[in-house]
Amino acid sequence: MICVILTLIVIITPINAEENSTILKEDLTQDTITITEDNIQNYFDSTNSLNSSFENKTIKFEGEFDYLGTLNIDAKNTTLIGDNETLFTDTVFSINADFVTLSNVTLNLTGAFEDNDYSGIFIYGNDVTVSNVDLYYVTPKDVSACGINANFKQNIRLLNNTIYFDAHNNNGGTTRAINVEGCYNATIANNTLEAYFPLRTINFETGGVNHVLGICIEKSDNFKLVNNTITVNVNKRPLSAYPTLVAVRLVNSNNGIVKNNDLSMEDFVTSLGSANYLYGIDIHQMRNLSVDANNFNIRTQGGVMAAGTAYGIQLEGPLSDVNITNNYIYSISNGPNLGIYSQNTNGETALLMENNDINITGLAGKHEWALVAGIKGQDSDDIIRNNRIEVHSVGDVDEGDNLYGISYRQSTDGDHKFDSENNLVFSEGYYSVYLLSSVDSTIVNNLLVT
């Protein structure tokens, strides 16, 4: 009986190999190749790689693909497409070749993908497009993870994707729903991101690195972040000194456009009487940046007297040719609160803030940190024009409390110049404009209601 079985194996194996070889030769003559879970091993080699034999092809995935690990795309000029029922479960993509498009697939992920740089989709090729992808990622506890991660390439396009990202690195690891680093001419457009993160302490010793982020764009000149719906909320509050969450962080990326995005943040995990630190968009070391026609909406019950933040836009120098225009900024908290906050501690800052609609509510007091303001500029040279600003305190306001429409309240080095014209300011405080110091400043033609 054993001999019969061995004989059958010897006979069958060569026939299957020959059939597979014939199939592959026929497929290589076709423009479109259809891959299912039953035949995927015919196309991805022993390293799980779609190799150069399949360059210039359209690969159509049909059906469901479960627990295949990392699929390496090493064939350039390849189009990878799915249909309405194409589903990858704990199966991720590493796109290593140039001119690759991935579209119309769904990824359902729960694992930690160390060999894919901890990413659902890792991009390490030029001119890569990821479009119309549904990515659902509930990350493991206390590990690094990233939904889509692009590193040191150019012409990356993330278009029309839907990303649900639920992070659980309460005490360790760095987690970002979208990370773009060192990528010239990247475009992130028309995506819907819904993300949940634990609050985490910022590591100031390493330059203020955020452990949890909705979107991070770093060292990526000529970028566009446009027409996205971005929701970044808090799902847990671990014990930490400064529990912080940033929705979007832009660092050292010149010639950028942030336009027509709808960004919202909520934290109702933090209890009343506790401080939290929320930032809609956090901007550092930028030259030639336009932040235009975006909606920022931040809500939290967190914050206490002189502790906590719920800032719509935060900026840190050096900054030049930075324009913040036509935005709607709404934020409410129980602590210090600012619509736009900029400071020149790390380098000179020059901003244009024009035609913004800002509505801010927080808790004002006499301590210099107990500040509620529509715009706070600790800057070198600010132009503040044609803004509508409304500020409120959740507590009673006395004379001397720090509640202002426009302010320079906390001291930083250097001269500070302000051109404030044609603004409409409604303030529940005693002063609409407060400048600790200034040189060569112009405050004219504003309508100030206190």
Buried (B, 14 or more C-beta within 10 A) or exposed (E): EEEEEEEEEEEEEEEEEEEEEEEBEEBEEEEEBBBEBEBBEBBBEEEBBBBEEBBEBBBBBBBBBEEBEBBBBBBBBBBBBBEEEBBBBBBBBBBBBBBBBBBBBBBBBEBBBEEBBBBBBBBBBBBBBBBBBBBBBBBBEBBBBBBBBBBEBBBBBBBBBBBBBBBBBBEEBBBBBBBBBBBBBBBBBBBBBBBBBBBBBBEEEEEBBBBBBBBBBBBBBBBBBBBBBBBBBBBBBEEBEBBBBBBBBBBEBBBBBBBBBBBBBBBEBBEEEBBBBBBBBBBBBBBBBBBBBBBBBBBBBBBBBBBBBBBBBBBBBBBBBBBBBBBBBBBBBBBBBBBBBBBBEBBBBBBBBBBBBBBBBBBBBEEEBBBBBBBBBBBBBBBBBBBBBBBBBBBEBEEEBBBBBBBBBEEBEBEBBBBBBBBBBBBBBBBBBBBEEBEEBEBEEBEBEB
